[in-house]
Structures are given as structure tokens and as C-alpha cells.
Amino acid sequence: MNITDIKQDQVETQGREFLVFTLADQEYGIDILKVQEIRGYDSQAVTRIANVPSFVKGVTNLRGVIVPIVDLRMKFNMEHVEYNAQTVVVILNVRSRVVGVVVDGVSDVLILQPSQVSAPPQFGSAFSTEYLTGIGTVGDRMLILVDIERLMTSEEMSLVESAVA
């Protein structure tokens, strides 16, 4: 049995942990292993950059590391809201890169067993589900599980990389 088999066995018996965050009235989950930290949103600490996609709020200096900040509401084509005390930035480590995502709030960490996760729905070409890994259910709650690594390494995010570099 190799290390990959052992990790897969652990996932099947212990489940996977997801950080749960909200956008509008919907709950989303991302793999907790991608999360570095959670910080309050401070617009004063974000510097705008010209010629980046509109969902990129700018960059911030996090202990000497320049971190792009992405507004997930805008990335998911949701209506814009005023940021408040609940608005947070989730700092992620994605493929050796640090990126921040602005979300409405963070509620908790949940462990989902494989039996609690179903495949993402197919909407045809009208709605892209390429960044979704599935739908998680815990009691009456439904979580949209986001493949944050795929989302943050998409082609349009490479525009952010070139602007920051």
C-alpha cells in the first residue's frame, strides 16, 4: 500500500474538511487544506492595479508577500454589496501561490463523508460548473463545493499573475 492509497483510505473513513463561507444566501465549501488564514477585509490595505479583470480588487502586502485579492461575488457574477464587518478575506495557498478571496462571511468547518457529496448538477452551456467539485449535504444544509485550485489557476487568473509580476 503506497502513501496515495493510505490518504484515500483516510478520506473514505474520516471524510474531508471544508471551510464554509457565504455569498448572498448560499453556502460554499472549499478544501480546508488550501486555507492559510482568514482576515477581516480592509479596503485601505488593498492597492488597485490597472488592466486586471474587474473581479480583482487589487493586491495587498501580507508580511512581505504581494497577494492578489479576488472578489468571489464579482467572479461568480453576483450583485455587488457593500462590505461590512462580516466581510472577510480567505487567504489561500494554491499551487505555491498565495491568493486572497473576498467573501461575505465564514461560518464554520465541516467534515463531509463521501456519502454526503454528490456530483455537481449539469446546466448545459448556460452555466459553467467547471469550478465545482460537487454538492455537499449536511442535514438540511446544502453546500456548493468549489474547486478553489482550478478556479484560482484559470486562464483569467493568469492575467492577474502577469499584472502583479
TORKOL-565102 format. One record per residue: residue number from 1; residue in one letter; z, y, x of N, C-alpha, C, O in turn. Coordinates in steps of 0.2 Angstrom, whole numbers, plus 5000, padded with zeros to 4 digits. Example, Ala and Ser with C-alpha at 12.3 -4.5 7.8 and 13.67 -1.06 7.14 Angstrom:
+-----+-----+------+------+------+------+------+------+------+------+------+------+------+------+
|   n | res |  n_z |  n_y |  n_x | ca_z | ca_y | ca_x |  c_z |  c_y |  c_x |  o_z |  o_y |  o_x |
+-----+-----+------+------+------+------+------+------+------+------+------+------+------+------+
|   1 |   A | 5039 | 4972 | 5066 | 5039 | 4978 | 5062 | 5039 | 4984 | 5066 | 5042 | 4983 | 5071 |
|   2 |   S | 5035 | 4989 | 5064 | 5036 | 4995 | 5068 | 5039 | 5000 | 5064 | 5040 | 5006 | 5067 |
+-----+-----+------+------+------+------+------+------+------+------+------+------+------+------+
//
This chain:
+-----+-----+------+------+------+------+------+------+------+------+------+------+------+------+
|   n | res |  n_z |  n_y |  n_x | ca_z | ca_y | ca_x |  c_z |  c_y |  c_x |  o_z |  o_y |  o_x |
+-----+-----+------+------+------+------+------+------+------+------+------+------+------+------+
|   1 |   M | 5000 | 4994 | 5004 | 5000 | 5000 | 5000 | 5000 | 5006 | 5004 | 5004 | 5007 | 5009 |
|   2 |   N | 4995 | 5011 | 5004 | 4995 | 5017 | 5008 | 4998 | 5022 | 5004 | 5001 | 5022 | 4999 |
|   3 |   I | 4999 | 5028 | 5008 | 5003 | 5034 | 5005 | 5000 | 5037 | 4999 | 5003 | 5039 | 4994 |
|   4 |   T | 4993 | 5036 | 4998 | 4990 | 5039 | 4992 | 4992 | 5034 | 4986 | 4994 | 5037 | 4980 |
|   5 |   D | 4993 | 5028 | 4987 | 4995 | 5023 | 4981 | 5002 | 5025 | 4980 | 5004 | 5024 | 4974 |
|   6 |   I | 5006 | 5026 | 4985 | 5013 | 5027 | 4983 | 5014 | 5034 | 4979 | 5018 | 5034 | 4974 |
|   7 |   K | 5010 | 5039 | 4981 | 5011 | 5045 | 4977 | 5008 | 5044 | 4970 | 5011 | 5047 | 4965 |
|   8 |   Q | 5003 | 5040 | 4969 | 5000 | 5039 | 4962 | 5005 | 5035 | 4958 | 5006 | 5037 | 4952 |
|   9 |   D | 5009 | 5030 | 4961 | 5014 | 5027 | 4958 | 5020 | 5031 | 4956 | 5022 | 5030 | 4950 |
|  10 |   Q | 5022 | 5036 | 4960 | 5027 | 5041 | 4958 | 5025 | 5045 | 4953 | 5029 | 5046 | 4948 |
|  11 |   V | 5019 | 5047 | 4952 | 5016 | 5052 | 4947 | 5017 | 5048 | 4940 | 5019 | 5050 | 4935 |
|  12 |   E | 5015 | 5041 | 4941 | 5014 | 5037 | 4935 | 5021 | 5036 | 4932 | 5022 | 5035 | 4926 |
|  13 |   T | 5026 | 5035 | 4937 | 5033 | 5034 | 4934 | 5037 | 5040 | 4933 | 5042 | 5040 | 4929 |
|  14 |   Q | 5036 | 5045 | 4937 | 5040 | 5051 | 4937 | 5037 | 5057 | 4933 | 5040 | 5062 | 4932 |
|  15 |   G | 5031 | 5057 | 4932 | 5027 | 5062 | 4929 | 5025 | 5067 | 4934 | 5027 | 5067 | 4940 |
|  16 |   R | 5022 | 5073 | 4932 | 5020 | 5079 | 4936 | 5024 | 5085 | 4933 | 5025 | 5085 | 4927 |
|  17 |   E | 5026 | 5089 | 4938 | 5029 | 5095 | 4936 | 5024 | 5101 | 4935 | 5020 | 5102 | 4940 |
|  18 |   F | 5025 | 5105 | 4930 | 5021 | 5111 | 4929 | 5025 | 5117 | 4928 | 5030 | 5116 | 4924 |
|  19 |   L | 5023 | 5122 | 4931 | 5026 | 5129 | 4929 | 5023 | 5131 | 4923 | 5017 | 5131 | 4922 |
|  20 |   V | 5027 | 5133 | 4918 | 5024 | 5135 | 4911 | 5024 | 5143 | 4911 | 5029 | 5146 | 4912 |
|  21 |   F | 5018 | 5146 | 4909 | 5018 | 5153 | 4909 | 5014 | 5154 | 4902 | 5011 | 5150 | 4899 |
|  22 |   T | 5015 | 5161 | 4900 | 5012 | 5163 | 4894 | 5007 | 5168 | 4895 | 5007 | 5172 | 4899 |
|  23 |   L | 5001 | 5168 | 4891 | 4996 | 5173 | 4890 | 4995 | 5174 | 4882 | 4993 | 5169 | 4879 |
|  24 |   A | 4996 | 5180 | 4880 | 4996 | 5181 | 4872 | 5002 | 5176 | 4870 | 5007 | 5176 | 4872 |
|  25 |   D | 5000 | 5172 | 4864 | 5004 | 5167 | 4861 | 5004 | 5160 | 4864 | 5006 | 5156 | 4861 |
|  26 |   Q | 5000 | 5159 | 4869 | 4998 | 5152 | 4871 | 5002 | 5151 | 4878 | 5003 | 5155 | 4882 |
|  27 |   E | 5004 | 5145 | 4878 | 5007 | 5142 | 4884 | 5002 | 5138 | 4889 | 4998 | 5135 | 4886 |
|  28 |   Y | 5003 | 5140 | 4895 | 4999 | 5136 | 4900 | 5003 | 5133 | 4905 | 5009 | 5135 | 4906 |
|  29 |   G | 5000 | 5128 | 4909 | 5004 | 5125 | 4914 | 5000 | 5124 | 4920 | 4994 | 5123 | 4920 |
|  30 |   I | 5003 | 5125 | 4926 | 5000 | 5124 | 4932 | 5004 | 5120 | 4937 | 5010 | 5120 | 4936 |
|  31 |   D | 5001 | 5116 | 4941 | 5005 | 5112 | 4946 | 5010 | 5116 | 4949 | 5008 | 5120 | 4953 |
|  32 |   I | 5016 | 5114 | 4949 | 5022 | 5117 | 4952 | 5021 | 5117 | 4960 | 5024 | 5121 | 4963 |
|  33 |   L | 5018 | 5112 | 4962 | 5017 | 5112 | 4970 | 5012 | 5117 | 4972 | 5012 | 5118 | 4979 |
|  34 |   K | 5009 | 5121 | 4968 | 5004 | 5126 | 4970 | 5008 | 5133 | 4970 | 5006 | 5138 | 4973 |
|  35 |   V | 5014 | 5133 | 4967 | 5018 | 5139 | 4967 | 5022 | 5140 | 4973 | 5026 | 5136 | 4975 |
|  36 |   Q | 5021 | 5146 | 4976 | 5025 | 5148 | 4981 | 5032 | 5152 | 4979 | 5037 | 5151 | 4981 |
|  37 |   E | 5031 | 5157 | 4974 | 5036 | 5161 | 4972 | 5034 | 5165 | 4965 | 5028 | 5165 | 4964 |
|  38 |   I | 5039 | 5167 | 4962 | 5037 | 5171 | 4956 | 5041 | 5178 | 4957 | 5046 | 5179 | 4959 |
|  39 |   R | 5037 | 5183 | 4956 | 5039 | 5190 | 4957 | 5038 | 5195 | 4951 | 5033 | 5193 | 4947 |
|  40 |   G | 5042 | 5200 | 4950 | 5040 | 5205 | 4945 | 5034 | 5208 | 4947 | 5033 | 5210 | 4952 |
|  41 |   Y | 5030 | 5211 | 4942 | 5024 | 5214 | 4943 | 5026 | 5222 | 4945 | 5029 | 5225 | 4941 |
|  42 |   D | 5023 | 5224 | 4950 | 5025 | 5231 | 4952 | 5018 | 5234 | 4954 | 5015 | 5233 | 4959 |
|  43 |   S | 5016 | 5238 | 4949 | 5009 | 5242 | 4950 | 5009 | 5246 | 4956 | 5003 | 5247 | 4958 |
|  44 |   Q | 5014 | 5249 | 4958 | 5014 | 5253 | 4964 | 5013 | 5250 | 4970 | 5010 | 5253 | 4975 |
|  45 |   A | 5014 | 5243 | 4970 | 5013 | 5239 | 4976 | 5006 | 5236 | 4977 | 5004 | 5233 | 4981 |
|  46 |   V | 5002 | 5237 | 4971 | 4995 | 5234 | 4971 | 4990 | 5240 | 4973 | 4990 | 5245 | 4970 |
|  47 |   T | 4986 | 5238 | 4978 | 4981 | 5243 | 4980 | 4974 | 5241 | 4977 | 4972 | 5235 | 4979 |
|  48 |   R | 4970 | 5245 | 4974 | 4964 | 5244 | 4971 | 4959 | 5243 | 4977 | 4959 | 5246 | 4982 |
|  49 |   I | 4954 | 5239 | 4975 | 4948 | 5238 | 4980 | 4942 | 5239 | 4976 | 4941 | 5236 | 4971 |
|  50 |   A | 4937 | 5242 | 4979 | 4931 | 5244 | 4976 | 4926 | 5238 | 4976 | 4927 | 5233 | 4981 |
|  51 |   N | 4922 | 5237 | 4971 | 4917 | 5232 | 4971 | 4920 | 5225 | 4971 | 4917 | 5220 | 4974 |
|  52 |   V | 4925 | 5224 | 4967 | 4928 | 5217 | 4966 | 4927 | 5216 | 4958 | 4927 | 5221 | 4954 |
|  53 |   P | 4927 | 5210 | 4956 | 4927 | 5209 | 4949 | 4933 | 5212 | 4945 | 4938 | 5213 | 4948 |
|  54 |   S | 4932 | 5214 | 4939 | 4937 | 5218 | 4935 | 4943 | 5214 | 4934 | 4949 | 5218 | 4934 |
|  55 |   F | 4943 | 5208 | 4934 | 4950 | 5204 | 4934 | 4954 | 5204 | 4940 | 4960 | 5202 | 4940 |
|  56 |   V | 4951 | 5207 | 4945 | 4955 | 5208 | 4951 | 4959 | 5215 | 4951 | 4956 | 5220 | 4952 |
|  57 |   K | 4966 | 5214 | 4951 | 4969 | 5221 | 4950 | 4969 | 5224 | 4957 | 4970 | 5230 | 4957 |
|  58 |   G | 4969 | 5221 | 4963 | 4969 | 5223 | 4969 | 4972 | 5219 | 4974 | 4972 | 5213 | 4973 |
|  59 |   V | 4975 | 5221 | 4979 | 4979 | 5217 | 4984 | 4986 | 5220 | 4985 | 4987 | 5226 | 4984 |
|  60 |   T | 4990 | 5216 | 4988 | 4997 | 5218 | 4989 | 4999 | 5215 | 4996 | 4996 | 5210 | 4998 |
|  61 |   N | 5004 | 5218 | 4999 | 5006 | 5216 | 5006 | 5013 | 5212 | 5004 | 5018 | 5215 | 5003 |
|  62 |   L | 5012 | 5206 | 5005 | 5018 | 5201 | 5004 | 5021 | 5199 | 5011 | 5018 | 5194 | 5014 |
|  63 |   R | 5026 | 5202 | 5014 | 5028 | 5200 | 5020 | 5023 | 5199 | 5026 | 5023 | 5194 | 5029 |
|  64 |   G | 5018 | 5204 | 5026 | 5013 | 5204 | 5031 | 5007 | 5200 | 5029 | 5002 | 5200 | 5033 |
|  65 |   V | 5007 | 5197 | 5023 | 5001 | 5194 | 5021 | 4997 | 5198 | 5016 | 5001 | 5200 | 5011 |
|  66 |   I | 4991 | 5199 | 5016 | 4987 | 5203 | 5011 | 4985 | 5198 | 5006 | 4982 | 5193 | 5007 |
|  67 |   V | 4988 | 5199 | 5000 | 4987 | 5194 | 4994 | 4983 | 5197 | 4988 | 4985 | 5203 | 4986 |
|  68 |   P | 4977 | 5194 | 4987 | 4974 | 5197 | 4981 | 4978 | 5195 | 4974 | 4981 | 5190 | 4974 |
|  69 |   I | 4977 | 5200 | 4970 | 4981 | 5199 | 4963 | 4976 | 5199 | 4958 | 4972 | 5204 | 4957 |
|  70 |   V | 4976 | 5194 | 4954 | 4971 | 5192 | 4949 | 4975 | 5192 | 4942 | 4980 | 5189 | 4941 |
|  71 |   D | 4972 | 5196 | 4937 | 4975 | 5197 | 4930 | 4972 | 5191 | 4926 | 4966 | 5191 | 4925 |
|  72 |   L | 4976 | 5186 | 4925 | 4973 | 5180 | 4921 | 4971 | 5182 | 4914 | 4966 | 5178 | 4911 |
|  73 |   R | 4974 | 5187 | 4911 | 4971 | 5189 | 4904 | 4964 | 5191 | 4905 | 4960 | 5189 | 4901 |
|  74 |   M | 4963 | 5195 | 4910 | 4956 | 5198 | 4911 | 4951 | 5192 | 4913 | 4945 | 5192 | 4910 |
|  75 |   K | 4954 | 5188 | 4917 | 4949 | 5182 | 4919 | 4948 | 5177 | 4914 | 4942 | 5175 | 4913 |
|  76 |   F | 4952 | 5177 | 4909 | 4951 | 5172 | 4903 | 4948 | 5176 | 4897 | 4948 | 5174 | 4891 |
|  77 |   N | 4946 | 5182 | 4898 | 4943 | 5187 | 4893 | 4947 | 5188 | 4887 | 4945 | 5187 | 4881 |
|  78 |   M | 4954 | 5189 | 4888 | 4958 | 5191 | 4883 | 4959 | 5198 | 4883 | 4957 | 5202 | 4887 |
|  79 |   E | 4962 | 5200 | 4877 | 4963 | 5208 | 4876 | 4968 | 5210 | 4881 | 4973 | 5206 | 4883 |
|  80 |   H | 4967 | 5216 | 4884 | 4972 | 5219 | 4889 | 4978 | 5221 | 4885 | 4978 | 5224 | 4880 |
|  81 |   V | 4984 | 5220 | 4888 | 4990 | 5223 | 4886 | 4994 | 5227 | 4891 | 4992 | 5226 | 4897 |
|  82 |   E | 4998 | 5231 | 4889 | 5002 | 5235 | 4894 | 5007 | 5230 | 4897 | 5010 | 5226 | 4894 |
|  83 |   Y | 5008 | 5231 | 4904 | 5013 | 5227 | 4907 | 5020 | 5229 | 4905 | 5021 | 5235 | 4904 |
|  84 |   N | 5024 | 5224 | 4905 | 5031 | 5226 | 4904 | 5036 | 5223 | 4908 | 5034 | 5220 | 4913 |
|  85 |   A | 5042 | 5223 | 4907 | 5047 | 5220 | 4911 | 5047 | 5212 | 4912 | 5049 | 5209 | 4916 |
|  86 |   Q | 5043 | 5209 | 4907 | 5042 | 5202 | 4907 | 5036 | 5200 | 4911 | 5036 | 5194 | 4913 |
|  87 |   T | 5032 | 5204 | 4912 | 5026 | 5203 | 4916 | 5027 | 5201 | 4923 | 5031 | 5204 | 4927 |
|  88 |   V | 5025 | 5195 | 4925 | 5026 | 5193 | 4932 | 5020 | 5191 | 4936 | 5014 | 5190 | 4933 |
|  89 |   V | 5021 | 5191 | 4942 | 5015 | 5188 | 4947 | 5018 | 5182 | 4950 | 5023 | 5181 | 4953 |
|  90 |   V | 5014 | 5177 | 4948 | 5015 | 5170 | 4951 | 5011 | 5170 | 4958 | 5005 | 5170 | 4958 |
|  91 |   I | 5015 | 5169 | 4963 | 5011 | 5168 | 4970 | 5010 | 5161 | 4971 | 5014 | 5157 | 4971 |
|  92 |   L | 5003 | 5160 | 4973 | 5001 | 5153 | 4973 | 4999 | 5152 | 4981 | 4996 | 5156 | 4984 |
|  93 |   N | 4999 | 5145 | 4983 | 4996 | 5143 | 4989 | 4990 | 5139 | 4987 | 4991 | 5133 | 4984 |
|  94 |   V | 4984 | 5141 | 4988 | 4978 | 5137 | 4986 | 4974 | 5136 | 4992 | 4971 | 5141 | 4994 |
|  95 |   R | 4973 | 5130 | 4994 | 4969 | 5129 | 5000 | 4970 | 5133 | 5006 | 4965 | 5137 | 5008 |
|  96 |   S | 4976 | 5134 | 5008 | 4978 | 5138 | 5013 | 4977 | 5145 | 5012 | 4977 | 5149 | 5017 |
|  97 |   R | 4977 | 5147 | 5006 | 4976 | 5155 | 5004 | 4981 | 5156 | 5000 | 4983 | 5153 | 4995 |
|  98 |   V | 4984 | 5162 | 5000 | 4989 | 5165 | 4996 | 4986 | 5170 | 4991 | 4982 | 5174 | 4993 |
|  99 |   V | 4987 | 5168 | 4984 | 4984 | 5172 | 4979 | 4989 | 5173 | 4974 | 4994 | 5169 | 4973 |
| 100 |   G | 4989 | 5179 | 4971 | 4994 | 5181 | 4965 | 4990 | 5181 | 4959 | 4985 | 5184 | 4958 |
| 101 |   V | 4994 | 5178 | 4953 | 4991 | 5179 | 4947 | 4996 | 5182 | 4942 | 5002 | 5181 | 4942 |
| 102 |   V | 4993 | 5187 | 4938 | 4997 | 5191 | 4934 | 4997 | 5187 | 4927 | 4992 | 5186 | 4924 |
| 103 |   V | 5003 | 5186 | 4924 | 5004 | 5183 | 4918 | 5009 | 5186 | 4914 | 5013 | 5190 | 4916 |
| 104 |   D | 5009 | 5185 | 4907 | 5014 | 5189 | 4903 | 5021 | 5187 | 4904 | 5025 | 5191 | 4903 |
| 105 |   G | 5022 | 5181 | 4906 | 5029 | 5178 | 4907 | 5029 | 5171 | 4909 | 5024 | 5168 | 4908 |
| 106 |   V | 5034 | 5169 | 4912 | 5035 | 5162 | 4914 | 5041 | 5160 | 4910 | 5047 | 5163 | 4910 |
| 107 |   S | 5041 | 5154 | 4907 | 5046 | 5151 | 4903 | 5050 | 5146 | 4906 | 5056 | 5146 | 4906 |
| 108 |   D | 5047 | 5141 | 4909 | 5051 | 5135 | 4912 | 5046 | 5131 | 4916 | 5040 | 5132 | 4917 |
| 109 |   V | 5049 | 5125 | 4919 | 5046 | 5120 | 4922 | 5047 | 5114 | 4918 | 5052 | 5112 | 4916 |
| 110 |   L | 5041 | 5110 | 4917 | 5041 | 5104 | 4913 | 5039 | 5098 | 4917 | 5034 | 5099 | 4921 |
| 111 |   I | 5041 | 5092 | 4916 | 5039 | 5086 | 4918 | 5035 | 5083 | 4913 | 5037 | 5081 | 4908 |
| 112 |   L | 5028 | 5082 | 4914 | 5024 | 5078 | 4909 | 5022 | 5071 | 4912 | 5020 | 5071 | 4918 |
| 113 |   Q | 5023 | 5066 | 4908 | 5021 | 5060 | 4909 | 5014 | 5059 | 4908 | 5011 | 5063 | 4904 |
| 114 |   P | 5010 | 5054 | 4911 | 5003 | 5054 | 4909 | 5002 | 5053 | 4902 | 4996 | 5055 | 4900 |
| 115 |   S | 5006 | 5049 | 4898 | 5005 | 5048 | 4891 | 5006 | 5055 | 4887 | 5003 | 5055 | 4881 |
| 116 |   Q | 5008 | 5060 | 4890 | 5009 | 5067 | 4887 | 5003 | 5071 | 4888 | 5003 | 5077 | 4886 |
| 117 |   V | 4998 | 5069 | 4892 | 4992 | 5073 | 4894 | 4986 | 5070 | 4891 | 4985 | 5064 | 4892 |
| 118 |   S | 4982 | 5074 | 4888 | 4976 | 5072 | 4885 | 4970 | 5076 | 4888 | 4971 | 5081 | 4891 |
| 119 |   A | 4964 | 5073 | 4888 | 4958 | 5077 | 4891 | 4957 | 5083 | 4888 | 4959 | 5084 | 4882 |
| 120 |   P | 4954 | 5088 | 4891 | 4953 | 5095 | 4888 | 4948 | 5094 | 4883 | 4943 | 5090 | 4884 |
| 121 |   P | 4948 | 5098 | 4877 | 4943 | 5097 | 4872 | 4936 | 5100 | 4875 | 4936 | 5104 | 4879 |
| 122 |   Q | 4931 | 5097 | 4872 | 4924 | 5099 | 4874 | 4921 | 5104 | 4869 | 4921 | 5103 | 4863 |
| 123 |   F | 4920 | 5110 | 4871 | 4917 | 5115 | 4866 | 4910 | 5116 | 4867 | 4907 | 5121 | 4864 |
| 124 |   G | 4906 | 5112 | 4871 | 4899 | 5113 | 4872 | 4898 | 5119 | 4877 | 4903 | 5120 | 4881 |
| 125 |   S | 4893 | 5122 | 4877 | 4891 | 5128 | 4881 | 4894 | 5134 | 4879 | 4894 | 5139 | 4883 |
| 126 |   A | 4897 | 5135 | 4873 | 4900 | 5141 | 4871 | 4906 | 5143 | 4875 | 4908 | 5149 | 4875 |
| 127 |   F | 4910 | 5138 | 4877 | 4916 | 5139 | 4881 | 4917 | 5135 | 4887 | 4916 | 5129 | 4886 |
| 128 |   S | 4918 | 5137 | 4893 | 4919 | 5133 | 4899 | 4926 | 5130 | 4899 | 4931 | 5134 | 4899 |
| 129 |   T | 4926 | 5124 | 4900 | 4933 | 5120 | 4901 | 4933 | 5118 | 4908 | 4937 | 5114 | 4910 |
| 130 |   E | 4929 | 5120 | 4913 | 4929 | 5118 | 4920 | 4935 | 5119 | 4923 | 4937 | 5115 | 4928 |
| 131 |   Y | 4939 | 5124 | 4921 | 4946 | 5125 | 4925 | 4952 | 5122 | 4921 | 4957 | 5123 | 4923 |
| 132 |   L | 4951 | 5118 | 4916 | 4956 | 5114 | 4913 | 4956 | 5107 | 4915 | 4951 | 5104 | 4916 |
| 133 |   T | 4963 | 5105 | 4916 | 4964 | 5098 | 4918 | 4966 | 5094 | 4912 | 4965 | 5088 | 4912 |
| 134 |   G | 4968 | 5097 | 4906 | 4970 | 5093 | 4900 | 4974 | 5098 | 4896 | 4976 | 5103 | 4897 |
| 135 |   I | 4977 | 5094 | 4891 | 4981 | 5097 | 4886 | 4988 | 5093 | 4886 | 4988 | 5087 | 4885 |
| 136 |   G | 4993 | 5096 | 4888 | 5000 | 5093 | 4888 | 5004 | 5094 | 4881 | 5003 | 5100 | 4878 |
| 137 |   T | 5007 | 5089 | 4879 | 5011 | 5090 | 4873 | 5018 | 5088 | 4874 | 5020 | 5082 | 4877 |
| 138 |   V | 5023 | 5092 | 4872 | 5030 | 5090 | 4873 | 5033 | 5092 | 4866 | 5034 | 5098 | 4865 |
| 139 |   G | 5034 | 5087 | 4862 | 5037 | 5089 | 4855 | 5031 | 5092 | 4851 | 5026 | 5090 | 4851 |
| 140 |   D | 5033 | 5098 | 4849 | 5028 | 5102 | 4845 | 5024 | 5107 | 4850 | 5020 | 5111 | 4847 |
| 141 |   R | 5026 | 5107 | 4856 | 5023 | 5112 | 4861 | 5016 | 5109 | 4863 | 5016 | 5103 | 4865 |
| 142 |   M | 5011 | 5113 | 4864 | 5005 | 5111 | 4867 | 5004 | 5116 | 4873 | 5004 | 5122 | 4872 |
| 143 |   L | 5003 | 5113 | 4879 | 5001 | 5117 | 4885 | 4994 | 5116 | 4887 | 4992 | 5110 | 4887 |
| 144 |   I | 4991 | 5122 | 4889 | 4984 | 5121 | 4892 | 4985 | 5120 | 4899 | 4988 | 5125 | 4902 |
| 145 |   L | 4983 | 5115 | 4902 | 4984 | 5113 | 4909 | 4978 | 5116 | 4913 | 4973 | 5114 | 4912 |
| 146 |   V | 4980 | 5120 | 4918 | 4975 | 5124 | 4921 | 4974 | 5121 | 4928 | 4979 | 5120 | 4932 |
| 147 |   D | 4968 | 5120 | 4931 | 4967 | 5118 | 4937 | 4966 | 5124 | 4941 | 4961 | 5127 | 4943 |
| 148 |   I | 4972 | 5126 | 4944 | 4973 | 5133 | 4947 | 4969 | 5133 | 4953 | 4966 | 5138 | 4955 |
| 149 |   E | 4969 | 5127 | 4957 | 4965 | 5127 | 4963 | 4957 | 5128 | 4962 | 4954 | 5132 | 4965 |
| 150 |   R | 4955 | 5125 | 4957 | 4947 | 5126 | 4955 | 4946 | 5133 | 4953 | 4941 | 5136 | 4955 |
| 151 |   L | 4951 | 5136 | 4949 | 4950 | 5142 | 4946 | 4950 | 5147 | 4952 | 4946 | 5152 | 4952 |
| 152 |   M | 4955 | 5147 | 4957 | 4955 | 5152 | 4962 | 4950 | 5151 | 4968 | 4950 | 5155 | 4972 |
| 153 |   T | 4947 | 5145 | 4968 | 4942 | 5144 | 4973 | 4934 | 5144 | 4970 | 4930 | 5142 | 4973 |
| 154 |   S | 4934 | 5147 | 4964 | 4927 | 5148 | 4961 | 4923 | 5153 | 4964 | 4925 | 5156 | 4969 |
| 155 |   E | 4917 | 5153 | 4963 | 4912 | 5157 | 4966 | 4914 | 5164 | 4966 | 4913 | 5168 | 4971 |
| 156 |   E | 4916 | 5167 | 4960 | 4918 | 5174 | 4959 | 4924 | 5176 | 4963 | 4925 | 5181 | 4965 |
| 157 |   M | 4928 | 5171 | 4964 | 4934 | 5172 | 4969 | 4932 | 5173 | 4976 | 4935 | 5176 | 4980 |
| 158 |   S | 4926 | 5170 | 4978 | 4924 | 5171 | 4985 | 4922 | 5178 | 4986 | 4922 | 5181 | 4991 |
| 159 |   L | 4920 | 5182 | 4980 | 4919 | 5189 | 4981 | 4925 | 5193 | 4983 | 4925 | 5198 | 4987 |
| 160 |   V | 4931 | 5191 | 4980 | 4937 | 5194 | 4982 | 4939 | 5192 | 4989 | 4941 | 5197 | 4993 |
| 161 |   E | 4937 | 5186 | 4992 | 4939 | 5185 | 4999 | 4935 | 5189 | 5003 | 4937 | 5192 | 5008 |
| 162 |   S | 4928 | 5190 | 5002 | 4924 | 5194 | 5006 | 4926 | 5202 | 5006 | 4925 | 5205 | 5011 |
| 163 |   A | 4929 | 5204 | 5000 | 4931 | 5211 | 5000 | 4937 | 5212 | 5004 | 4938 | 5217 | 5006 |
| 164 |   V | 4942 | 5207 | 5004 | 4948 | 5208 | 5007 | 4947 | 5207 | 5015 | 4951 | 5209 | 5018 |
| 165 |   A | 4943 | 5202 | 5017 | 4942 | 5201 | 5024 | 4940 | 5207 | 5028 | 4939 | 5206 | 5034 |
+-----+-----+------+------+------+------+------+------+------+------+------+------+------+------+
//
